[in-house]
Amino acid sequence: MIFKKAYAVLLFIIFIFSGCAERNPVTYRDVEETNYVQVRLTSGKIIEGTVLNVEPHQLTIFKRDRTRQTVLQSSIREIKRKPPVYDDFGKGISEEEIKSVQQNRNATVYGIGGGALCMGACFFVSSLIGHNMEEGGTIVTASTIVGGVIGTVLFVNGGKTKDRFEAINKIVEKRRMTEYQKKQVKQKKTSSEDIDKLIKKEKEEQEKLRKEREDLLKKLQESEVNQ
């Protein structure tokens, strides 16, 4: 009986904490490219994935099975969107890009450490509680297992959150550096063009002075001949 109750509690907690991130209802006009959405059609069908293109009357969604699907606005009953992520320039970062960078280092470390910590704590507390009870050994075993699994789930989710945060920071930093390099190249190109313009202008000035000198010399020669 104790095992059944513990198992039920375990399933409930895992369901609560291992679910997907919160998705908020939005209107069609609020949807942007790179948003991760869950679209419920008037037929009841649910389509989930990243928005590739937004048009006045339809969306193009890159689904979780790696296929694309066009969804007409008229066929949409409800749209829920995962909170969007942006870089320093206001450009969206898609879930696919985050996953391509994200590592599970923190999730693994947190899961192992957190699970062991919770198992130890639950074992200690349940030992004190079940010390004088007939089913003390059963209580200790059940509590230790349930506590260890719950702790692992909670800490793994915490680790995943940190892994995701680090992945987003990597993408933001990479885009920042790319933009900086573009600006540097543009500045160098502009500087080179400015130098070329100055050289050209200087040549034109020299040519103008040369012609003026030739005209002046010619006039002097004509004046001497007339005398």
Helices and strands as residue ranges (DSSP letters): H 2-17, E 24-26, G 28-30, E 36-41, E 46-54, E 58-63, E 68-72, G 73-75, E 76-81, H 95-101, H 105-129, H 136-226
